[in-house]
Amino acid sequence: MKNYFRFEEHGTNYKREFMAGLTTFLAMAYILFVNPSTLALVGVEELPEGVTRIDQGAVFTATAIAAALGTFIMGVLAKYPIALAPGMGLNAFFSYTVVLGFGIPWETALAGVLASGLIFIVLTLTGLREKVINAIPSNLKMAVGAGIGLYIAFIGFQNAGIIVGDDATLVALGDLTSPTVLLAIFGIAVSVILLSLNIKGGIFYGMIITALAGMLTGLIDTPSGIGGIVGEVPSVAPTFGEAIMHFGDIFTIEMLVVILTFLFVDFFDTAGTLVAVANQAGLMKDNKLPRAGKALFSDSAATVAGAVIGTSTTTSYIESTAGVGAGGRTGFASVVTAGFFLLALFFSPLLSVVTSEVTAPALIIVGVMMSASLKDIDWDQFEIAVPAFLTVISMPLAYSIATGIAIGFIFYPITMILKGRMKEVNPIMYGLFVIFVLYFIFLS
């Protein structure tokens, strides 16, 4: 085992890798409860006609299995201390844009996730991923990440009741004296304090403290006995195989844009995370990422498996840097993290105490982290600033990640041509321009 993961070469040992794996798990364990809550649209009372609500227990199990499988493959095949799980942002896009906004059944949405995963595998195995990555300007990549951050944070503020609908101004400040709103504000404050103190797993601990505060104040029902904490693993029967059964429903213009969005966000989110974690761990060689193809394959394989089981796109997690900071340098740390995700399967009863007020702080904090990419955009170049700004602002205002990407990708070639920089635009971007124009024509 030590020889396979090259412990001596990386100057590590079992104890250090185990602690790193545990640290990474604690840093991202919040996804086990946030993802089922998001995909099941907890807090949303009315669904579009013909659309049903996905089973929350099944999503919990699918989330844990997809995370464990993807992380294990990453550790054993690519040998990186990088963990995977259903991605924040993509799960919000799945629920709030595709299901709630477009009125597309979750079964068809899962088929879209499956399709994006299969395409990702083809792009990885054929080496076309480099061409696609190079086609999208870095400024737009950064804008997409920041826009998703604002979108997630906006959803968090809504779920907390801090921001509410208003007939006159569309949105307004909620009732800050409401006990549930105060609980959410308390959760935000706790999470901010923990993360400001550089406490690993601050988001997860913040959720635990908020849930405990809710139970102590009577705002959240307290689980009774050991059965309220540990229980049987929820069945995935309600979601398993639905993506395959509804694969024939994805061949529409609307679903094409959905699939491209799943693919695009996961594609660059994974690439960025791999580079960031590898840099921190000192694993880069000549400014290149060894075994990059295997790492990307791990991500796409987990997405395909997760879609079949019943969850949204699985991607690499930047929280893996917490494990690297704890000394993780090899894939054994990922194997440990995968083991903890499997162990977590038996704690599904805790879903009952993870209310929207408990998950809202996690959404807002993750939004803050993702918005950090705003600093990397060339705002002093107007032809860049316009499509980047429209991408960022359109996501929360239009309540759609896909709309933000579409608007930004339409304006980018236009502003570049007007600025006399037409030759700098990759032909693939012109193809995406046509696709997104057709997308808006179809919507109207």
N, C-alpha and C positions, 0 to 999 in steps of 0.2 A: 504493500500500500504506500509506504513512504517513498519507495523508488518510483512508483507509477506517478505520483504527484510531485516528485522531485523536491521533497522537503529540504534536503541538504543544500541543494542549489539555491533555494529561495530563503534559506536561513530560518526555517520555521519548524514547528513540532505539532504533535497531536493536540496538546492542551491549548496552544495559541490558536490553531485552526478551529477547534471546537468553540472557544469563546468568541471568535470572530463570526462563526456561523450563527451562534445564539444572538449575538449583538445585531446582526443583519435582520434576523427574524423579528426581534423586538421592535426594530426601527420601522418595519413595514407590516407588522401584524394587523395594523388597523384596517388593511384592505379586506381582511376576512369578514369584517362586519360592515364596512362602508360599501363594498361592492354589491352584496345582496340587497342592501337598503336602496342603493342607487338603481340597480336593474329592476327591482320590484316597484320602483316609483313610490316608496313609502312617503306618505304625506300628501300625495296627489290623489284627490278624491274621485275625479272624473277622468275617464279614459276615452279616447276616440271610439266612435262606433265600430264594432267588429273587432276591437282589440281587447285581449284579456291580459291579466296581470301574471307575470312569470312567477313561478313558485320560489319563494325566498329561501326555503330550506335547501332546495335542489341547487340553487345558485351558490349557497354557502359551501356545499360539498364540492361543486364544480370548481369553485374558486380555489379551495385548498388543494384539490387534485391537480389542477392546471399549474398552480404555483409549484407544487412539489415535483411534478414531472418535468416542467421546464427548467427548474433550478437544478434538478438531478442531472439532466442531460448536459446542461451548461458546465456543471462541475466535472462530470466524467468524460465528456467528449471534448469540450473546449478547454477544460482545466482552469477556468477562471473563477475567482471568488465573487461571482455576480449572481444575484438572485432574480427570479422572474415571478410575475403575478399579473392578473388582469390589470390593465393600465388605467390610472386616473385620467380623466379627460375623455378617453375613448369610451369608458363606461357611461359617462354623462352624455356623450354624443349618441350612443346606442339608445339610451332611455329617453332623453329629453328632446332630441332632434328627430331621430329615426322613428321611434315608437310614438311618442307624445305629439311631436310636431308634424311629421309626415303621415301619421296614422298607419304605419306599417307594422304588422303583427311581429311580436318578438321572435317567432319562429323563423320568419323570413329574414329578420335582422341577423339572427344567428347564422343563417345560410350565407349572408353577406360577409360575416366574419370568417367563415370557413373558406369562402372564395378568396378573400384577401390573403389568408394564410397559405393557400395553395399557390397563389401567384408569387408570394414572397419566397416560397421554396424554389420555384422555377428561376426567379431572379437571382437567388443565391447560388444555385447549382450551375447556372449558365454564365455567371460573372457579370450579368447585365446591371447588377446593383450599383457598380461604380458609375456607369453611364447615367443612370437615373439620379444618383446623388449629385453628380457634377452638373446636371441640367438645371437643378433648382438653385437659384442664387442663395447664398448664405443668409442674406438679410431677410428673405422671405421665410427661411427655416426658423430663424430667431423670432420673427413676427408671429408665426403659427404657434410656437411654444408659449410666447407671452400671452397671445390671445386666448389660448386654452386656459391659461392660468386665471385670467380675468373672468372667463366664462364659469369655471369651477367655483371661484370665490363668490360670484354672483348667485349661483345656485345655493351655496352654503348660507349666504345672508338671507336668502328666501326661506330656506328650510328652517332657519333659526327664528324666523319671524321678525328679524331686524329690518328687513326690507319687504314691503307689501305692495300690492297693486293699488292704483289710485286712478279714478276716472278722469281727473283733471290733468294730472302730471304723469300718468302711466305708472310711475313707481313713487313711493314715499317711505318715510321712516315709520316703522311699526310701533306698537305699544311697548315701550321699554320698561314699563312697570309690570308687564305680564310675567308671572312666575316662570313659565317655560322659556320666554325670551331671556330673562335674567339668568336662567340656568345655562343657556347657550353662550351668553356673554361671559359668564364665569368660566366656561370651558375654553373659550378663546384666550382669556387672560391666563389661565393655568398653562395652556399649551405654549403661549408666547414666553412665559417665565421659564418653563422647562427648556425650551429650545435656546433661549437667550443664555442660559447657563450651560449650554452645550451638553445637555443630558441625552445620551443615546436612547432612542425610542421615545422621545418627548411627545410625539403625536399620539402614540399608543397609550402611554401613561396618562396623557391628558384626557383621553376618552375614558379610561378606567376611573380616574378621579371625578370626572363629570358625572358618570353613571352612578358612582357611589353617592355623590352629593344629591343627585336626583332621587335616589332611593331613601336617603336620610330625611329628605324634605317631603316625601310622599308624592313627588311628581312622577316617579317611575315605580312600577310595581316591583317589589323585592322577590327574587326567586326563593322558593321554599325548599330547604334541604339540599342534599347533594344532587338530587334530580334536577334542580333548577340551574345547576352549573355543568354537570357532566351527564351526557345522555347518549342515545344511539345515534349513529351517523345518519343524517337525513338522506332519504332515497333520491337518486337522480332520475328516477323513472319519468317524472313530469317533463324533463328537458332533454334527456338522453336521445340522441339520434334525430331530433327535430330539424337540425340544420341540414342533414342529408335528405330527409323526407321533403323539405321545402326548397331544395336547391334549384328546382325548376322555376321558382317564383322570382329569381333575382335578375332575370333578363329584361330589365326596363331601364330607361334613361335615369330615372330617379335612383334606382338601386346601383346603377353604374357609378354615380357620383358618391353614393354611400360607400361602396367598395373602395373607390379611389381614396376616399378620406381615411378609411380604416388603414389602408395600405400606406398612404403617405405619412400619416402621423406615426404609426408604428415603425416605419422604415427609418425615419430620421431620429426618432426618440431613442431607438435601440442603438443606432450608430453613435449618437452623442454620448449616451450612457457608457457604452463600451470604451470609448476613447477616454472619458473622464475618469472612470474607475481604473483603467489600465495605467493611465498616467500617474494617478495617486499611488498605485501599488508598484510603480517602477517596472512595469511589464512591457512597455513599448520598446521596440527594437528599430533603430534608424528611423524614428518617427512613423513607424508602421506597426500595425497591430497583428502580432502572430496569431494564426488560427482564427482569423476574422470570419472566414467562411463557416467554420464549425460553430462559432458563437452565434452568428446570424441564423444558422440552421436550427439551433436550439430554440431560438425565439419563435421562428415560424412553425416548427413542429409543435411547440406548446400552444400556439394560437389555433392550429388545426385541431389538436386534441381537446382544447378547452371549448371550442365551438361545438364539437360533437357532443361533449358532456353537458354543456349548457352555460357558458359564460362568454363575456365579451373578450376582445383582443388581449392576449397575454404579451407582455413586453418586459424588457430589462428595467430594473429599478435603481434609481440613483441612490436610494438608501443603502445600497451595497457599499457605498463609501464608508458607512459607519463600521461595517465589519472590517474593511481594509484598514481603517484607523485603529481598530483593535488588534491588528497584526495579521489579518488574513492575507495570504499570498497565493494560495493554490485552490484548486477545485474541490479539495476536501471540505473547505469551509462551506461551499455550496451544498455539498452532500448533507452536511449537518443541518443547514437551513431547511433543506427539503424534508428531512426527518421531522423537524418541528412542525412543519405545515401538515404533515400526515397526522401527527399527534393531536393537532388542533381540531381535527375532524370530530373529536368526541366532546367538544365544548360548544356545540350548536345551540343549546338552551340559552346561552348568553345573548343570543340575537334578540330576545324579548326585552332586554334592558338597554339595548343599543338603539335608542330612538333617534328621530331626526335632529333633535337638539344636541344629542351626543355626537353625532357624525358631522354636524355643521362646522364645528371648529376645525376638524381635520380637513374638510374641503377648503376652507378659507386659508389655512396655513399652507396647504399644498399649492394653492393659487398664488400665494405670496412667493413661494420658492420658484415656481415656473415663470413668474413675471420678471425674474432676474435677467432673462435674456434680452430685455429691452435695451440694456446698456450696450449690446453688441451690434445694434443697428446703426447704419450711417445716416443719421438724421440730417446732417448738413447737405446731403445730396437730395434735392427735391424730387428727382425722378425715382429715387429709392424710398424716400420718406412717405410719399403718397400711397403707393400700394401696401407698404408695411403698416402704416397707420390704419388704413381702411381694413386690412386683415385683422388687426388687433381689436379695433373698436366695433367691427361688425359682429364678431362672435357673441359678446354679451348682449348687444343691442338687438340683434336679429334672433338671439337665442338659438344659434346654430353654428357649430364649428365648420360645417360644410359651406355655409353661406360666406363665412369669413374668408375661407381659403379661396372660394370661387371669385369673390370680388377682388381680392388681392392679386390673383393670378390673371385676371382680366386686365386690370389696370397696369400691371408691370410691363408687358410688351408695348402698351400704348405710350406710357411715359418715356420708356427707353427709346422708342422710335422718334417721338417728338423732340427728344434731346439729342438726336443724331447718333445714338448708340445701338442701332438696330443689329449690327454685326455681333454685338456682345451677348445677344439673347440666343440661347440654345434653341434649335428647331423644336425640341420636345416641348418647350414652353409655348410655342405657337400652337402646337397640337392641343395642349391643355387649354389654351385660350378658346379654341373652337368648341371644345367639349363643355366648358363652363358657360359659354354663351348659350349653347343649346340647352344646358341645364336650366337657365333662367327662363328661356322661351317655353320650355316644358312646364315649369312651375306656374307661369302666368296663363 
